[in-house]
Amino acid sequence: MVTPVNIGAALAGKTFFRGRTPDNDAEAEAAFAELGAINNGQIFAGSYQGFTAWERHGNGDELVQVIDGMTEITILTDDGPETHELTAGSFIVVPRGLWHRFNTPDGVTVMTATPMPTDHSNADDPRIA
């Protein structure tokens, strides 16, 4: 059966998470709704302010779409770090296996199609940790 998902309704029971840091990612998970499965991962939506730990996905590319607000994503590529500003209505595809993290000083609502599992790191540069 194919079922449409109302993102706003899925987020209605979730709270905006202020003060996200790499040390409280477990708390941040409570701010995210699991919207459904896709290929080898999950679709999530959530709202937060703060910054995340480094993460990477070895089983596929990750799609990150900003629904509301703004975030900066830093991706560690072979050519060095790339930082991109994402605002409402924009998205980025993070290539498989590349470490990335988000800095969101004011707040953002995102929807992601995230391959599982996800590796996390709090190292300054997780490529050499």
N, CA and C of each residue as an Amber inpcrd file, in Angstrom:
protein
   387
   0.8360000  -1.1730000   0.0000000   0.0000000   0.0000000   0.0000000
   0.8880000   1.2450000   0.0000000   0.5410000   2.2160000  -0.7930000
   1.2500000   3.4820000  -0.8630000   0.4760000   4.4960000  -0.0300000
   1.1670000   5.1430000   0.9170000   0.5120000   6.0760000   1.8300000
   1.2170000   7.4220000   1.8050000   0.4970000   8.5050000   1.5010000
   1.1310000   9.8220000   1.5630000   1.4210000  10.2090000   3.0120000
   2.4170000  11.0660000   3.2020000   2.8090000  11.5100000   4.5360000
   2.6820000  13.0280000   4.6080000   2.0280000  13.5140000   5.6500000
   1.9170000  14.9390000   5.9160000   3.0350000  15.3010000   6.9010000
   4.0460000  16.0050000   6.4090000   5.2130000  16.3040000   7.2350000
   4.8190000  17.1720000   8.4280000   3.9750000  18.1740000   8.1970000
   3.5400000  19.0500000   9.2890000   2.8410000  18.2810000  10.3900000
   1.9760000  17.3640000  10.0090000   1.2670000  16.5580000  11.0080000
   2.2390000  15.6550000  11.7640000   3.2240000  15.1030000  11.0570000
   4.2070000  14.2320000  11.7110000   5.0570000  15.0120000  12.7130000
   5.3050000  16.2780000  12.4310000   6.1100000  17.1080000  13.3240000
   5.2950000  17.7420000  14.4440000   3.9720000  17.6900000  14.3360000
   3.1160000  18.3540000  15.3260000   3.3590000  17.8400000  16.7470000
   3.6840000  16.5900000  16.8940000   3.9200000  16.0300000  18.2240000
   5.3620000  16.1420000  18.6930000   6.2140000  16.7530000  17.8870000
   7.6320000  16.8780000  18.2190000   7.9210000  18.2970000  18.7020000
   8.9480000  18.4340000  19.5230000   9.3190000  19.7520000  20.0160000
  10.5480000  20.2580000  19.2720000  10.6730000  21.5780000  19.2000000
  11.8470000  22.2140000  18.6260000  12.9950000  22.0260000  19.6200000
  14.1040000  21.4550000  19.1670000  15.2150000  21.1560000  20.0550000
  16.2420000  22.2880000  20.0100000  16.3350000  23.0530000  21.0940000
  17.3090000  24.1440000  21.2030000  18.5710000  23.6370000  21.8980000
  19.7090000  24.0950000  21.3960000  20.9650000  23.7580000  22.0510000
  21.5360000  22.4160000  21.6660000  21.3100000  21.9780000  20.4370000
  21.8810000  20.7120000  19.9860000  23.4000000  20.8280000  19.9490000
  24.0710000  19.8030000  20.4500000  25.5280000  19.7030000  20.3980000
  25.8900000  18.2580000  20.0740000  27.1440000  18.0050000  19.7220000
  27.5440000  16.6120000  19.4900000  27.3620000  15.7260000  20.7170000
  27.3270000  16.3270000  21.8920000  27.2050000  15.5440000  23.1190000
  25.7690000  15.1860000  23.4830000  24.7790000  15.7950000  22.8390000
  23.3920000  15.4780000  23.1830000  22.5890000  15.0180000  21.9650000
  23.2440000  14.3750000  21.0300000  22.5490000  13.8830000  19.8410000
  21.4210000  12.9190000  20.1870000  21.5630000  12.1660000  21.2580000
  20.4900000  11.2430000  21.6510000  19.2210000  12.0260000  21.9910000
  19.3540000  13.1620000  22.6710000  18.1990000  14.0060000  22.9650000
  17.6130000  14.5840000  21.6860000  18.4680000  14.9200000  20.7360000
  17.9990000  15.4900000  19.4740000  17.1140000  14.5060000  18.7150000
  17.3910000  13.2370000  18.8550000  16.5900000  12.2270000  18.1530000
  15.1120000  12.3360000  18.5020000  14.8020000  12.7810000  19.7110000
  13.4020000  12.9240000  20.1230000  12.6830000  14.0290000  19.3640000
  13.4330000  14.9430000  18.7450000  12.8390000  16.0370000  17.9810000
  12.5320000  15.6300000  16.5410000  12.9430000  14.4260000  16.1530000
  12.7750000  13.9730000  14.7770000  11.6620000  12.9450000  14.6600000
  10.8740000  13.0930000  13.6080000   9.8320000  12.1140000  13.2780000
  10.3690000  11.1880000  12.1960000  10.0980000   9.9130000  12.3390000
  10.4370000   8.9460000  11.3070000   9.2460000   8.8760000  10.3610000
   9.4530000   9.2960000   9.1070000   8.3510000   9.4170000   8.1610000
   8.1300000   8.1750000   7.3190000   9.1570000   7.3510000   7.1690000
   9.0050000   6.1430000   6.3700000  10.3470000   5.6010000   5.9370000
  10.2940000   4.4690000   5.2800000  11.5070000   3.8040000   4.8020000
  11.7280000   4.1340000   3.3350000  13.0050000   4.1580000   2.9510000
  13.3640000   4.3470000   1.5480000  14.6440000   3.5600000   1.2770000
  14.6340000   2.7720000   0.2320000  15.8000000   1.9800000  -0.1440000
  16.4610000   1.3590000   1.0830000  17.6630000   1.7750000   1.4200000
  18.3890000   1.1870000   2.5480000  18.4520000   2.1440000   3.7320000
  17.3890000   2.9280000   3.9220000  17.4140000   3.8880000   5.0120000
  16.0350000   4.3460000   5.4360000  16.0110000   5.5180000   6.0730000
  14.7860000   6.0860000   6.6170000  14.6440000   7.5380000   6.1760000
  13.4160000   8.0110000   6.1560000  13.1340000   9.4210000   5.9230000
  12.7590000  10.0220000   7.2670000  13.4490000  11.1100000   7.6300000
  13.2390000  11.7850000   8.9030000  12.8970000  13.2490000   8.6600000
  12.2170000  13.8610000   9.6230000  12.0210000  15.3110000   9.6340000
  12.1220000  15.7680000  11.0770000  12.7200000  16.9450000  11.2730000
  12.8520000  17.4730000  12.6190000  13.3000000  18.9140000  12.6080000
  13.1710000  19.5560000  13.7700000  13.5230000  20.9660000  13.9280000
  14.4840000  21.1150000  15.1030000  15.5590000  21.8750000  14.8750000
  16.5400000  22.0510000  15.9390000  17.3540000  23.3200000  15.7110000
  18.1160000  23.6770000  16.7370000  19.0770000  24.7740000  16.7050000
  20.3410000  24.2560000  17.3780000  21.4910000  24.5900000  16.8340000
  22.7490000  24.1390000  17.4060000  23.6380000  23.5380000  16.3380000
  24.4940000  22.6090000  16.7460000  25.3790000  21.9690000  15.7790000
  25.4860000  20.4840000  16.0910000  25.8050000  19.7260000  15.0670000
  25.7890000  18.2700000  15.1760000  27.1990000  17.6960000  15.2260000
  27.2640000  16.4410000  15.6200000  28.5010000  15.6770000  15.4960000
  28.7450000  15.4080000  14.0090000  29.9510000  15.0270000  13.6790000
  30.2240000  14.5530000  12.3200000  29.4480000  13.2550000  12.1150000
  28.9770000  13.0520000  10.9010000  28.3100000  11.7960000  10.5610000
  28.6630000  11.4070000   9.1350000  28.5080000  10.1200000   8.8550000
  28.6900000   9.6190000   7.4880000  27.8170000   8.3870000   7.3150000
  27.5490000   8.0710000   6.0480000  26.6570000   6.9630000   5.7090000
  27.3490000   6.1090000   4.6490000  27.7450000   4.9100000   5.0370000
  28.4890000   4.0350000   4.1460000  27.6530000   3.2830000   3.1350000
  26.3250000   3.3230000   3.2960000  25.4640000   2.5280000   2.4170000
  24.7090000   3.3430000   1.3790000  25.0840000   4.6170000   1.2000000
  24.4200000   5.3980000   0.1600000  24.5440000   6.8900000   0.3930000
  24.0950000   7.6480000  -0.5970000  24.0560000   9.1040000  -0.5070000
  22.9140000   9.5220000   0.4170000  23.0770000  10.6820000   1.0760000
  22.0160000  11.2250000   1.9280000  21.4550000  12.4850000   1.2720000
  20.1360000  12.5780000   1.2230000  19.4420000  13.7690000   0.7480000
  19.0210000  14.5810000   1.9630000  19.3860000  15.8680000   1.9910000
  18.9960000  16.7660000   3.0670000  18.2530000  17.9400000   2.4370000
  16.9870000  18.1320000   2.8220000  16.1820000  19.2460000   2.3150000
  15.7790000  20.1400000   3.4750000  15.9750000  21.4440000   3.3120000
  15.5580000  22.4100000   4.3210000  14.1220000  22.8200000   4.0350000
  13.2650000  22.6140000   5.0120000  11.8580000  22.9880000   4.8980000
  11.6530000  24.4210000   5.3740000  12.3270000  24.7750000   6.4760000
  12.1990000  26.1160000   7.0360000  13.5020000  26.4670000   7.7460000
  13.8690000  27.7440000   7.7320000  15.0610000  28.1850000   8.4240000
  16.3040000  28.0810000   7.5600000  17.4700000  27.9900000   8.2250000
  18.7530000  27.9580000   7.5350000  19.7340000  27.1130000   8.3360000
  20.6030000  26.4280000   7.6190000  21.6990000  25.6760000   8.2200000
  22.9030000  25.7420000   7.3030000  24.0660000  25.5430000   7.8660000
  25.2800000  25.3690000   7.0830000  25.7160000  23.9230000   7.2420000
  26.0710000  23.3120000   6.1320000  26.6000000  21.9530000   6.1700000
  28.0450000  22.0010000   5.7120000  28.9160000  21.3450000   6.4690000
  30.3070000  21.1900000   6.0780000  30.5210000  19.7280000   5.7220000
  31.0680000  19.5040000   4.5320000  31.3320000  18.1610000   4.0210000
  32.8330000  18.0320000   3.8230000  33.4230000  16.9790000   4.3650000
  34.8570000  16.7400000   4.2130000  35.0900000  15.9330000   2.9450000
  35.5490000  16.6060000   1.8920000  35.8060000  15.9660000   0.6010000
  37.2920000  15.6720000   0.4550000  37.6580000  14.9650000  -0.5960000
  39.0640000  14.6900000  -0.8820000  39.8430000  15.9810000  -1.1410000
  39.1610000  17.0110000  -1.6040000  39.8010000  18.2980000  -1.8950000
  39.7860000  19.2440000  -0.7020000  39.2580000  18.7910000   0.4270000
  39.1780000  19.6240000   1.6200000  37.7290000  19.8710000   2.0170000
  37.5250000  20.6150000   3.1040000  36.1580000  20.8690000   3.5640000
  35.4210000  21.8170000   2.6320000  34.1490000  21.5150000   2.4130000
  33.2460000  22.3970000   1.6710000  32.1060000  22.7710000   2.6100000
  31.8060000  24.0630000   2.6950000  30.6860000  24.5210000   3.5160000
  29.6490000  25.1610000   2.6020000  28.3990000  24.7390000   2.7780000
  27.2990000  25.2320000   1.9570000  26.1810000  25.7310000   2.8640000
  25.6110000  26.8770000   2.5170000  24.4490000  27.3940000   3.2410000
  23.1860000  26.8810000   2.5640000  22.3100000  26.3000000   3.3650000
  21.0390000  25.7960000   2.8580000  19.9120000  26.5760000   3.5050000
  19.0040000  27.0770000   2.6990000  17.8490000  27.8160000   3.1980000
  16.5720000  27.1130000   2.7630000  15.4430000  27.5910000   3.2830000
  14.1500000  26.9630000   3.0050000  13.9680000  26.7390000   1.5040000
  13.6080000  25.5140000   1.1570000  13.3730000  25.1570000  -0.2330000
  14.5830000  24.5760000  -0.9340000  15.7610000  24.5890000  -0.3000000
  16.9560000  24.0450000  -0.9450000  17.2750000  22.6590000  -0.3980000
  18.0650000  21.9280000  -1.1700000  18.5120000  20.6180000  -0.7050000
  19.9140000  20.3640000  -1.2080000  20.5420000  19.3520000  -0.6060000
  21.8740000  18.9190000  -1.0200000  21.9150000  17.3980000  -0.9220000
  22.7060000  16.7900000  -1.7720000  22.9620000  15.3530000  -1.6960000
  24.3930000  15.1750000  -1.2110000  24.5290000  14.5190000  -0.0600000
  25.8440000  14.2480000   0.5180000  26.2960000  12.8850000   0.0040000
  27.4130000  12.8410000  -0.7310000  27.8650000  11.5680000  -1.2870000
  28.1860000  10.5230000  -0.2140000  27.9610000   9.3030000  -0.5780000
  28.2210000   8.1480000   0.2930000  29.6040000   8.2330000   0.9210000
  29.6320000   7.9930000   2.2360000  30.8840000   7.8580000   2.9480000
  31.5870000   9.1460000   3.3400000  31.0800000  10.3140000   2.9340000
  31.7510000  11.5620000   3.2900000  31.2520000  12.0750000   4.6360000
  32.1980000  12.4150000   5.5080000  31.8520000  12.9810000   6.8050000
  31.2280000  14.3610000   6.5940000  30.1930000  14.6750000   7.3720000
  29.5290000  15.9740000   7.2790000  28.8860000  16.3220000   8.6150000
  28.6730000  17.6350000   8.8250000  27.9930000  18.0910000  10.0300000
  27.2850000  19.4020000   9.7290000  26.3670000  19.7470000  10.6300000
  25.5220000  20.9200000  10.4410000  25.7620000  21.9340000  11.5440000
  25.7680000  23.2060000  11.1650000  25.8250000  24.3170000  12.1130000
  24.5780000  25.1620000  11.8710000  23.7410000  25.2530000  12.8950000
  22.4400000  25.8990000  12.7550000  22.2510000  26.8730000  13.9130000
  22.7380000  28.1100000  13.7630000  22.6900000  29.0440000  14.8890000
  21.2830000  29.5030000  15.2660000  20.3760000  29.6200000  14.3030000
  19.0540000  30.1790000  14.5970000  17.9210000  29.1610000  14.5740000
  18.0720000  28.0910000  13.8610000  17.0350000  27.0690000  13.8060000
  16.7190000  26.6400000  12.3880000  16.3420000  25.3840000  12.2610000
  16.0400000  24.8070000  10.9590000  15.0440000  23.6740000  11.1380000
  14.2470000  23.4520000  10.1210000  13.4440000  22.2390000   9.9950000
  13.9210000  21.5510000   8.7230000  14.3370000  20.2950000   8.8720000
  14.8730000  19.5490000   7.7420000  14.1000000  18.2540000   7.5400000
  14.1800000  17.7620000   6.3090000  13.7400000  16.4150000   5.9920000
  14.9250000  15.7380000   5.3330000  15.2270000  14.5130000   5.7560000
  16.3610000  13.7870000   5.1970000  15.9380000  12.3980000   4.7360000
  16.5870000  11.9270000   3.7110000  16.5190000  10.5180000   3.3160000
  17.8960000   9.9700000   3.6400000  17.9880000   9.2430000   4.7480000
  19.2540000   8.8800000   5.3640000  19.5170000   7.3860000   5.2680000
  20.5960000   6.9820000   4.5660000  20.9670000   5.5720000   4.5430000
  21.4000000   5.1200000   5.9410000  21.1270000   3.8950000   6.2480000
  21.4860000   3.3480000   7.5460000  22.5250000   2.2460000   7.3600000
  23.4130000   2.0510000   8.3130000  23.5290000   2.7870000   9.5610000
  24.2910000   4.0970000   9.3590000  24.3180000   4.9080000  10.4160000
  25.0450000   6.1740000  10.4320000  26.2020000   6.0660000  11.4200000
  27.3980000   6.4600000  10.9710000  28.5560000   6.5590000  11.8630000
  28.6150000   7.9820000  12.3940000  28.9880000   8.1470000  13.6830000
  29.1390000   9.4680000  14.3000000  30.5410000   9.6220000  14.8660000
  31.0160000  10.8780000  14.9020000  32.3160000  11.1670000  15.4940000
  32.3020000  12.5770000  16.0820000  32.9320000  12.7360000  17.2470000
  33.1000000  14.0460000  17.8570000  34.5200000  14.5700000  17.6610000
  35.3410000  13.8820000  16.8810000  36.7220000  14.3010000  16.6330000
  36.7360000  15.6000000  15.8270000  37.8080000  16.3570000  15.9640000
  37.9530000  17.5670000  15.1580000  37.9600000  17.2310000  13.6660000
  38.6740000  16.1760000  13.3030000  38.6920000  15.6820000  11.9270000
  38.5000000  14.1670000  11.9840000  37.2890000  13.6870000  11.7450000
  37.0150000  12.2520000  11.9030000  37.7450000  11.3750000  10.9040000
  38.2810000  11.9690000   9.8370000  39.0120000  11.1690000   8.8430000
  40.3180000  10.6350000   9.4070000  40.8720000  11.3130000  10.4380000
  42.1630000  10.8840000  10.9850000  42.0460000  10.4250000  12.4290000
  40.8150000  10.3970000  12.9520000  40.6000000  10.0090000  14.3550000
  40.7170000   8.5080000  14.5340000
